[in-house]
C-alpha cells in the first residue's frame, strides 16, 4: 500500500500542515487506525471543524489507578453536543452511569449530516446501538445512515496484541471538552493560553481550547465541573 500523501492547502499554511501530518503519521503507525479516527480520510477532510466536542474516557475498573498494563482504554467522541446537554449528569449517563456498560466487538457506526461519523463499540449489537441512540438525542447533527459490524477472532497487531475486542465491562473515568472558534489569519500564537492551540484547516484558522479532565468515576458531581464546562463555552463565544 502506498504511503504517499497528497496535501492541498494555502501556501501560508504549508509548513504547519506538513509538520502536523508527519506528526500524526508517527503517532498512528503500527496502530489500528479504525479505533483512533473511525472515519475515512476523504470524509475527515470534508468534515466541518468541531465547534464543541466531548471525549469520554472509559476503563475496566471503577476508580483510579486507571492506567495499568493490559487494561483496555476505550473512549467515545461526541461531536457538537447541544449546550443544554453539556453537564456532568448527562455525560455520566451516556457513559453507562456508575455501573458502566459492556464493551466489545460490535461496532455501531452512524454517518452524520455534518460529514462526520459517530462510532461506538459494545459487547452486543444491541448494546452498541443503545449507546449510539442516547448520544444522538443530545447532539446537533442528524443521522443519515447506520451500520453494525462485528469483529472476528482473526489476526493481530505487529506488537502481538490481538485485534479482537473481548467483552469487557467498562466504567466512566473522566471526560474533556474541546471547543473551537474561528479566528482571523492575523491571530497570533502568543495570544494562546496553556490550554489552547491554533489549528489551521481548509476552512481557516481555529483556536481550540481543551479543558482539564473532569472526573466521572466519583459518586457526586465535582464542585468545579460546571465552572470548567463554562470556561469551554466562553472560548466558543
C-alpha positions as CSV (number, residue, x, y, z in Angstrom):
1,X,0.0,0.0,0.0
2,X,1.4,3.4,-1.0
3,X,2.3,5.9,1.8
4,X,2.2,8.9,-0.5
5,X,0.2,11.8,1.0
6,X,-1.3,14.5,-1.2
7,X,-1.7,17.8,0.6
8,X,-3.9,20.7,-0.6
9,X,-3.7,23.9,1.4
10,X,-3.0,27.6,1.2
11,X,0.7,28.4,0.8
12,X,0.8,30.2,4.1
13,X,-0.2,27.0,6.0
14,X,2.1,24.6,4.1
15,X,4.9,24.2,6.7
16,X,2.5,23.8,9.7
17,X,0.2,21.4,7.8
18,X,3.0,19.2,6.6
19,X,4.6,19.1,10.1
20,X,1.2,18.1,11.6
21,X,0.7,15.3,9.0
22,X,4.2,13.9,9.7
23,X,3.5,14.1,13.4
24,X,0.2,12.2,13.0
25,X,1.9,9.6,10.9
26,X,4.4,8.9,13.6
27,X,1.6,8.8,16.2
28,X,-0.6,6.2,14.5
29,X,1.9,4.0,12.7
30,X,1.5,0.3,13.7
31,X,-1.8,1.0,15.3
32,X,-5.4,0.1,14.5
33,X,-6.3,3.4,12.8
34,X,-10.0,2.4,12.7
35,X,-10.0,2.6,16.5
36,X,-8.4,6.1,16.5
37,X,-10.3,8.0,13.9
38,X,-13.3,5.9,13.0
39,X,-13.8,7.8,9.7
40,X,-12.2,7.5,6.2
41,X,-9.8,10.2,5.3
42,X,-11.9,11.8,2.5
43,X,-14.8,12.2,4.9
44,X,-12.5,13.6,7.6
45,X,-11.2,16.2,5.1
46,X,-14.7,17.3,4.1
47,X,-16.0,17.4,7.6
48,X,-16.8,20.7,9.3
49,X,-14.4,21.6,12.1
50,X,-15.7,20.6,15.6
51,X,-17.3,23.5,17.5
52,X,-17.9,21.6,20.6
53,X,-16.7,18.0,21.3
54,X,-16.8,15.8,24.3
55,X,-14.4,12.9,24.8
56,X,-15.3,10.3,27.4
57,X,-12.6,8.0,28.6
58,X,-13.6,4.6,29.9
59,X,-11.7,1.9,31.9
60,X,-12.3,-1.7,33.1
61,X,-12.1,-0.5,36.8
62,X,-14.4,1.8,38.7
63,X,-11.8,4.1,40.2
64,X,-8.1,5.0,39.8
65,X,-5.4,3.9,39.1
66,X,-6.8,3.6,35.5
67,X,-3.5,3.1,33.6
68,X,-2.2,-0.4,34.1
69,X,-0.6,-2.8,31.7
70,X,-3.3,-4.9,30.0
71,X,-6.2,-2.5,30.6
72,X,-8.4,-1.6,27.7
73,X,-8.9,2.1,27.4
74,X,-11.8,2.9,25.1
75,X,-13.1,6.4,24.5
76,X,-16.1,7.9,22.9
77,X,-16.1,11.2,20.9
78,X,-19.3,13.1,21.0
79,X,-19.5,15.8,18.3
80,X,-21.4,19.0,18.5
81,X,-23.2,18.4,21.8
82,X,-26.1,20.7,22.5
83,X,-25.2,23.3,25.1
84,X,-28.2,22.4,27.3
85,X,-27.0,18.8,27.4
86,X,-23.4,19.7,28.3
87,X,-23.5,18.8,32.0
88,X,-21.9,16.2,34.3
89,X,-25.0,14.2,34.9
90,X,-25.9,13.8,31.2
91,X,-22.3,12.8,30.3
92,X,-22.1,10.2,33.1
93,X,-25.5,8.7,31.9
94,X,-24.2,8.5,28.3
95,X,-21.2,6.6,29.7
96,X,-23.4,4.0,31.4
97,X,-23.6,5.6,34.8
98,X,-22.0,4.1,37.9
99,X,-22.3,0.6,36.5
100,X,-20.8,1.4,33.1
101,X,-21.7,-0.8,30.2
102,X,-20.4,-3.9,28.3
103,X,-17.8,-3.0,25.6
104,X,-16.7,-5.4,22.9
105,X,-16.5,-6.5,19.3
106,X,-19.8,-5.0,17.9
107,X,-19.4,-1.5,16.3
108,X,-22.3,0.8,15.5
109,X,-21.4,3.5,13.0
110,X,-23.6,6.4,12.1
111,X,-22.9,8.9,9.3
112,X,-24.0,12.4,10.3
113,X,-25.2,15.3,8.2
114,X,-22.0,17.3,9.1
115,X,-19.8,14.9,7.2
116,X,-18.6,13.2,10.3
117,X,-19.2,9.8,11.9
118,X,-20.2,8.6,15.3
119,X,-18.9,5.2,16.3
120,X,-19.4,3.2,19.5
121,X,-18.4,-0.4,20.4
122,X,-20.4,-2.7,22.5
123,X,-20.4,-6.4,23.6
124,X,-23.6,-6.9,21.6
125,X,-25.1,-5.1,18.6
126,X,-28.0,-4.0,20.9
127,X,-25.5,-2.5,23.5
128,X,-23.7,-0.6,20.8
129,X,-26.9,0.8,19.3
130,X,-28.4,1.7,22.6
131,X,-25.3,3.8,23.4
132,X,-25.5,5.5,20.0
133,X,-29.2,6.2,20.3
134,X,-28.6,8.0,23.6
135,X,-25.8,10.1,22.1
136,X,-27.9,11.1,19.1
137,X,-30.5,12.6,21.4
138,X,-28.0,15.1,22.8
139,X,-26.1,16.3,19.7
140,X,-27.0,18.8,17.0
141,X,-26.0,16.7,13.8
142,X,-28.7,14.4,12.5
143,X,-28.3,10.7,11.5
144,X,-28.1,9.9,7.8
145,X,-27.2,6.2,7.7
146,X,-26.3,3.5,10.2
147,X,-24.4,0.2,10.1
148,X,-23.5,-2.6,12.5
149,X,-20.3,-4.6,12.1
150,X,-18.8,-7.4,14.1
151,X,-15.1,-8.2,14.6
152,X,-13.9,-11.8,14.2
153,X,-11.2,-13.6,16.1
154,X,-8.5,-13.2,13.4
155,X,-5.2,-11.5,13.1
156,X,-3.1,-9.5,15.5
157,X,-1.2,-6.2,15.5
158,X,2.5,-6.0,14.9
159,X,3.1,-5.8,18.6
160,X,1.5,-9.2,19.1
161,X,-1.7,-7.8,20.6
162,X,-5.0,-9.3,19.2
163,X,-7.3,-7.1,17.2
164,X,-10.3,-8.9,18.7
165,X,-12.1,-6.9,21.4
166,X,-13.1,-9.2,24.3
167,X,-16.4,-8.4,26.0
168,X,-15.4,-6.2,29.0
169,X,-17.4,-4.1,31.4
170,X,-16.1,-0.6,31.3
171,X,-16.8,2.3,33.6
172,X,-16.7,6.1,33.0
173,X,-13.3,7.6,34.2
174,X,-13.4,11.2,33.1
175,X,-14.2,13.5,30.2
176,X,-12.8,16.5,28.5
177,X,-14.4,19.3,26.4
178,X,-12.8,20.7,23.3
179,X,-14.3,23.9,21.9
180,X,-13.2,25.7,18.7
181,X,-13.6,29.3,17.5
182,X,-12.6,30.6,14.1
183,X,-10.1,33.4,14.2
184,X,-8.6,35.8,11.7
185,X,-5.5,34.9,9.7
186,X,-3.7,37.6,11.7
187,X,-4.4,35.9,15.0
188,X,-1.1,35.3,16.9
189,X,0.1,32.2,18.7
190,X,1.3,34.4,21.6
191,X,-2.3,35.1,22.5
192,X,-3.0,31.5,23.3
193,X,-3.2,30.2,26.9
194,X,-1.7,26.9,28.1
195,X,-5.0,25.0,27.3
196,X,-5.3,26.4,23.7
197,X,-3.9,25.5,20.3
198,X,-4.1,27.2,16.9
199,X,-5.2,24.7,14.3
200,X,-5.1,25.6,10.5
201,X,-7.8,23.9,8.5
202,X,-9.2,24.1,5.0
203,X,-11.9,26.4,6.4
204,X,-9.4,28.7,8.1
205,X,-7.7,29.1,11.5
206,X,-9.4,27.8,14.6
207,X,-8.5,28.4,18.2
208,X,-9.1,25.2,20.1
209,X,-9.5,25.0,23.8
210,X,-9.3,21.7,25.7
211,X,-10.4,21.6,29.3
212,X,-8.7,19.7,32.1
213,X,-10.1,16.2,32.9
214,X,-13.4,16.2,34.7
215,X,-13.8,13.1,36.8
216,X,-16.8,10.8,36.1
217,X,-15.8,7.9,38.4
218,X,-16.8,9.8,41.5
219,X,-20.3,9.4,43.0
220,X,-21.2,13.1,43.0
221,X,-20.6,15.9,40.6
222,X,-17.2,17.6,41.3
223,X,-17.7,21.2,42.6
224,X,-15.7,22.7,39.8
225,X,-17.2,20.7,37.0
226,X,-19.7,23.3,35.8
227,X,-17.0,26.0,36.1
228,X,-14.7,24.1,33.8
229,X,-17.5,23.5,31.3
230,X,-18.5,27.2,31.3
231,X,-14.9,28.0,30.6
232,X,-15.0,26.0,27.4
233,X,-18.2,27.7,26.3
234,X,-16.7,31.1,26.8
235,X,-14.0,30.2,24.4
236,X,-16.6,29.2,21.8
237,X,-18.2,32.6,22.1
